Amino acid sequence: MLTEKQIESLIDSLTLDEMIGQMLCYNVVLSGDDLSRTEEFLSKTHAGSLFVDGEAKANRIDDLMAMFKKYNKIPGMIAADIENGPGSLWSDEVKLPHPMAWGACGDADLIRRAHEAIAIRCRQKGVHWSFSPLVDINFNCDNPLVNIRGISDRAELVAKIGRAAVQGFEAGGRMMSCAKHFPGDGVDDRNQHFCTTVNSLSKEEWMNTFGAVYKEMFKAGVASVMVAHISLPAYDEKINEWLGYPPASLSYNLQTKLLKEELGYTGCVISDAMSMVGACACVPADRLAIEFFKAGGDLMIFPVLEDFDRIKGAVLSGEIPMERVRDAVRRVIRLKDKARLFEDQDEVLKGIDFNANVEELKNLATEIAEKSLCLVRNYGKEVPLSLKPGDKIFIANIKNIEGGGLPAGSLDFVEEELRNRGFNVVSRDNPHRGDMEEMADAAVVLVNCKISSQDYNGGSLRIGWPQIAPFWRGEVLKHPHVIFTSFGDPYKLHDFPFLKTYINTFSFSEYTQKAFVKALLGEIPFQGKSPVTLKDE
């Protein structure tokens, strides 16, 4: 570890351009064929970090690390949204059940071990920093961003499981974590990608919930905190009458006075993507980066090339004090030092059996999935199913219409597992009334719903016309044996309060789907405890 004297000496050795570079994290889509724009950005700004997404091509991260060495004195850092395992970035890697399933599982030690294994695998593949865990509190069932990405609607459970994730990630300095989205999403029913959303809690309510969660993250040693495009009126002042209160990403009161001073956070404060409307609608585009750093931010993600000159001009004019720059760079260097980037990189993963690590991750993902399933209603005593090989199972998958958002996976593993056990499976996606005729001779009808924040619908998670057809004129309800399962939004009982049999899995991962089939057939029990309140239960 570097001493404070060594860190100050390192800062002294940097030019102003190099210091500003350490405060920038550029976005790279790994699935793209051309890294020339990334190299241009690095050559002109000396950016010290890169955020990667998209399907990684072979050696692409190695190429990025080579560029860092070419243009920077300080080791470069690769970040990604590893919200539920390496499968979040690489399609052929393990993807844990979603965080709400961690809350339903409730086993903090299991979550810690899973994140320690994730850190090893991701560090081996070149990622040093995850923008997770998400420690928002899902107070509002209509919030379109948190949902199954969140752990719970109870602050104490979010703190317990979030702390375990941080501790697992940062064990051995292999992966740095980031608690997000400060000051806390999950209260509003809008999307900060589209506007500045509002955390409307009072000071006392906020400190007893979100404040308590963040204090636990600090105790766990979380390396960074992401400030979001969410306002907190209880602690702030209006910009003006039509814009209302500023997002945390642009607020001195929230970043400096609340987060750094009152709560005492000494780690690295990063922005959420500054391309979101929740930030860029509040100030002119040429002021975004300047206002973020003036507010107390240390590292800006998704800058554009022009931001470098804007920041430099504000520093040279004295609008951004030089000590503010040094403080930001100091926090970034401490983050990199904690990630052991100044050490021999072979030592970070020395002695690890990577094949065993992958198998451990699969086993941990399976255990989380099997402990998280919740049988909410079973009035008809349909579960566990009593079927014989050859019986017909009709599946109606209701989900968001493809297109207009990010791909979020299918429910194919349910069908595969049932077919492997010898059942005759007929499956239809968003079936129309005519399709429902195929269910007449089925032993059971499974209505599997996959609508959640991970489907990236944007503004709402509610059932719409494309999904309601199986219920129109009571079609699906004509069958005597119907089981409804939500593989996403756990509140679907509110949309369908007439259901007799209802299951929440809180996730649609491969491991969740396989565990669901086991529980459905009585091979394992339903063990999960709902991490959120269901008002129609």
N, C-alpha and C positions, 0 to 999 in steps of 0.2 A: 504493500500500500504506500502511496505517496504521502509524504508529510505535508503539512500546510505550507511550510517554507518552500518545498519543492514545487507545489502547485503555484504559489505566487511567482516563483522564479520562471516557471513555464509560461505563465501569463505575460510576464515582462518581456519574454523573448518573442512574443507574437506582434505582428503589425496590426493596425486597426482592421484592415481587410480580413486578416486571419481570425481575429477575435469575432468579428461579425459572422464569419463563416461557421464558427462553432455554435452560433445561435440559430442556425437554419437546418431544417430537415426536409429535404426534397422528396417528392413522391416518384417512385419508379414502378412501372407495370412490367413485371418480369416476363410476361408472356409476349411482350412486344419483340420485334426482330432487331430493332435498332436502338442502341444505347448512346447514340451521338448527342441527343439532347441532354442526357444526364451528364455526359462528359463536358459538354459546353457549360452546364450549370456549375459543375465542380471546378472547372478551370477558371471561371470568372468570379466565383464566390468563395471558394475553399470550404464549401459546406461540410460540416463535420459529421452529419448523420443522414441516412437515407431510409425512408419508409418503403417497404416493398409489398406489393400485392400482385394478384394474377398468378396463373400457374407457372411455377419456376421451371425454366429450361436448364439443361445440364450446364453446370459451371457458371451460370449467370451471376450468382452472388460472388463467386471468385473473381469475376471480371470487375465487379463493383469495388471489391476490396483492393484490387490492383490500381484502380483509379484513385482511391483514397490515398494510397502511398505515393502516387505521382504528384498529387496536388496539395497534400496536407502534411504538416509537421506532427500533428497529433493523430493517434489511431482513429480510424473511422468506425462508426457504429451503425449496425443494421437493425432496424425496428420493423415489427409487423403486428397485425392484430391476431395474436394467437389466443383467441377467446376460449376455444375449447379443444386445444391440442394441435399438433403439427398438421393434422388434416384440415385446419383452417386455412393453410397456405398451400399445402401439397396434396393433391387429390388422392394419391396412393398411400398416404400416411394415416395413422390412427386419428380419429376425431371423437373426442369424448362426448357423452350426452351434454346437452346445453346446461348452462349454470342453474336454471330453475330446478333441474333434476338433481343438482348437487344439494340444493336446499331441501328437496323432498327426501333425498337419501339421509341427510343430516349428519353424516359421519365425517367430522373435520379431519381426522387422521388419514382417512382414505383420500380425501381431496388434497391434503398436503403431499402425500406420497405420489399421487397422480401428477401433480405439478412439478415435483422434483424430477420425475421421469420425463415429462414434457420438456423441461429445461435442458436435460441432457441431449435429447434427440434434436431439439431445435438448434442448440449451440453446435452440435456436430455438423448440422446442415448450413451453418453460417449466420444464424440469427441470434443477436445478443440481448434483445429488448422486446418485450411484449407490451402493447398498449392494453393491458388487462391486469387485474380483474375489474370487471364492471361492478361497482358497489352502489349503484342506484337502488332506490327502494320503490318497488312497484305499487305505490299507493293507489294509482288510478288504473282501473282495469281497462280503460280505453286508451292508455298511452301506447302509441304505435311503435315506439323505439325500444322500450325496455322489455316487457313481456318475458319470454323464456330466456332472454339474454341476462335477465336479472335473477338474483338468488331467491328473493322473497319480498313480501310486503311488511316484514317484521325486521326492525333495525337490528335487534340482537342476533338474529339468524344470519343476516347479511354480514354483520361484523365477524361472527364466528367462522363462517365459511370463507369469507373474503380474506381474513387473516391467515387462514390455512393455505390458501392459494398463494399469497405473497411469500409466506415462509418456504413453501415448496419451490417456487420459482427461484428465489434468491439463495437457496442453499448452495454453498460452494462458489458463489459468485458467478454461476453459469448463465443465469438469465435475469435481467432486470425487469421489475414489474412496474405497473402504472395504474394507480387507482383513478377511476373515472366514473361519472362526468361531474366534477365539482362545479357548482354547489349542490348538485343532485338532480337527476332526472327521475321521472316517474310520478310527478305530481300533476303536471299539465296533461292535456289530451292531444297536444299538437306536437309537431316534429321540428326540432331545431335546425334541420337541414332546410326547412322552408320559411321559418321565422324565428325571432327570439322568443323562446318559450319561458314560462314563469314558474319558479318554485315559490308558491304563495304562502309558505308556512311562516308563523310568527317567529321571533327570535328564540323564544323558549322552546317552541315545537321543533325548530330546526336544530338547535343545539342538543336536544334530547334524542334526535333521530339521526339525521345526516351528520351533524357535528360529532355525535358519539361514534358513529361508524368510522369517520375519518381519523378520529383520535386513536382508534384501535389499529387502523392501517399504519399510522405513524409509529405506534409502539412496535408493530411487526417489522418496521424498518423499510417500508415501501420506498423504492428508489425515486419515484416520480409521481406527480399528480397532474392529471389533464384538466384544464379549466375549459368549460364548455360555453356554448352560446345560449346560456340559461341565466335569466336574471333572478335576483333574490331581493325583492323590494324591502324586506324587513331590515336589511343591512345597507341599503343604498339610496341614491337620489336619482330622480328622473333626469334624462337627457333633455327632453322637452315633452310637450303634451301629446304629440302624435307618435313619437318613438317610445315613449314610456321609459322604463328602466334599462340600463345597459346590460349586455350579457357579461358574464364573469370574464370572458376572454378579453374584454375591453375596460374592465372596471378596476380602478385602483383600490376602491373600498373593499372589494371582494378578494382580489389577488394579494395585495400587500397588507392592508389593515386586518382583514379577517384570517386569510390562510397563513400568511407568513408571520404576522405579529401576534394576533390574538390566539390562534391555534398553535403557533410556534413551529410551523413546518420549515425544515432546513434543507429539504431535498430539491430536486429539479422540477420547476413548474413549466409545463408545456401547454401549448394551445391544442384545441381540437382543430380539424381542418378549417383553415381560414377562407376556404371557398364557399362555405355554407352561407345561406341567406341570413341565418340567425346572427351572423357577424357583419357580413358585407352590406347589409341594408342599413346599418346604424351609422357608418362613417363613409366618406368617400374612399374609393379603392386605393388611392395613393396615401391614405392615412392608416390603413389597417395595421400594417406591421409596426408603424411608429407607436400607435396607441396601445398595442399589445405590450410592447416592451416598456413603455412609460407606466403602464398599469402594474408592472411587476413580473411579467412573463420572462422566462429564461430561454426557451427554445420554441421556435415557431414551426409548425408542420404545414406542408403544402404551400410554401411561398412561391411566388413567381419571380423571374429573374430581375424584374424592375424593383422588387422590394429591397434588394441589396443596396442599390444606390440611394433609395429613399431612407433607409436606416442610417447609412453612412452620412448623408446630408444632415439628418437630425442630430447625429452625434457631433459633427463638426460645427454645427450652429449652436450647440450647447442645449438643445431641446431635450435630448437624451443625455444625461450626465455620464461622464466617463466611468464613474464609480458604479453606475447602474449596469454598464457594459461589463465591467470587471466582475461584478457580482454574478451576472448571468453566466459568463464564461467559467467562473469558479465552480458554480453548481454543475455545469455540464461536465467539466473535467472530473469532479468528484464522482459523478455518475459513471463515467467511463472507467475510472479507477476502481470503483466498486465492482464493475463488470470484468475486472482483471484484464483490460485491454492493453495495459502497459507491461504485461508479463509475457513470458514465453507461452504462446497459445497451445502448444502441445501439452503443457503441464495442466491446463484447465480441465482436460478430459482424459488425463493419463490413467491407465488401468481400467477403463470402463469397457465392458463387453456389450457392444452395441446391438448384437443380435438378441441378447438376453433383455436389453432395454426395450426393444420393440415388443417382444412377447409380454414383458411386464406391463407395458402400456395397454395392450389388448386385454389382458386379464383385469387390470384396474378399471378400464372402460366398461367391461362386462359387469364387474361387481357394482359399480355406480348405477348402471342401468337397472340391474336386478333389484337393487335396494330402493329405487325411486318410484316405481309404478304405484299408482293410487287407484283403487277400486272405489269410486265415489258413490255410485248407486248400483244396487243389484237386487232390485225389488222383484224381478221375475226369476231370480235364482238361475240365471242363464250361465253364470260364471262360477266354477270352471266348466268349459264345454265338455259334453260327453258325446263324442263322435266316433265313428269307425272309419278306417281307411276306405276311400272311394266316395265318401259323402261329399256332396256339393256345397261349397261355400261361395256365396255371392258377395263381392266387395264393391262398395260404392265409395270411391275416393273423392272427397270434396275439397277443393283447394283453389288457390288464386290462379287466375288465368295466366298462362305462360306469356312472357314478354313484358317489357316495360319496367323490369326490375332485375335484380341479381338472381341467378339460379341458386336454389337452396336445397336441392336434393329431392329424391323421390321416396315413395313407400314400397319400392320393389322388394325389399328384404322380407316384408311381411308375407307377400305372395310366395316368394321363393321358399321360405321356411315351412309354410303350410303345404306346398306341393311336395317338398322333400319328405313330409310325413305321410304322403299318400293321399291327400285330399284333392278333389276336383275343384279347382279354383277358377272362377270367372270374375274378371275385374273390369270395371268401367270408371273412367275419370269424368267427374262432373256429369253423371249420366242424365239423360232426358227421360221423360215419362215412358217412352217406348222401350228404352233400355231396361226399365224396371220389370218388364215382363219376364226377363231371364231369371228373376229371383224366385219365381213361383215354386219350383221344385227343389230349392236349396234347403239344406238342413238348418242353416243359419245365415243371417245377413249381417255383414260387418260394414258399418258406415265409419270410414276412417277420414278424419278431418286434419288437414295440414295447412293451417293458416296461422302465421305468427309474425313477429317482428323480423325474423330471419328470411321471410319471403319477400321482404322489402316492398311491401305494398305502398308504403309512404305515409298516407294520411289516416288509414283506418284498418282495424282488424275485424270489422263486423262482417257478418254473413250478408251476401248480396244476391242479386238475381242469378248469376252463374252457378251458385252453389245450392240454391233452394229447390231446384226442380225435383229431386228425389222425394221431397216431402209434399209437393204440390198435390192437392186432392187426396192427401194422406197415403200416397202410393207405397212408400217404404213401410209405413205403419200397418199396412194390411198383412204383413208377414208376422207370424206369432213369435219369432225369435230374432230380435234385432239388438245388436250391441253397438253403441256409439263410442268411439275412442278419439280423443283429441291428441294428436301428436305435436301440437303447438300450443296456441292460446288456451290456457286452462279454464277460461271463463265461458266456454261454449254452452254450458248448461243454462246460461242466461238467455241465449238465443233459442235453445231447445228445451224449455222447462218441462215438457211433457214426456221426456225420455225416462224409461224404467231402468235401463242399464247404461251406465256412463263411466268411462275410464279416462284418467289423465296420465299421460306419460311424460309431459313437460319437455319433450325432445323428439326429434325424428332421426337421430343418428342410427347407423347400422346396428350398434350394440343395443340401443333402445328397442328397435324393431324386433330383434331376435329375442330379447328378454320378454317383450310383450307376448309373443307367440307362446313362449314357455308358460307364462303366467295364465294366459287364456286357456291353455289346455291342462292346467293344473300340475305342470311339471315343477313349478316353483310357486311360492305364495306371493300375493301382493303385499309389499312391505312398506311402501312409501307413506309419508305423512305430508299432507298438503302444506306447502310453504306459503300459500296465499289463501285468503278468505274467499269462500265461494258463497255468495249470498243466497243462491238458489239450492244449496245442498240439502 
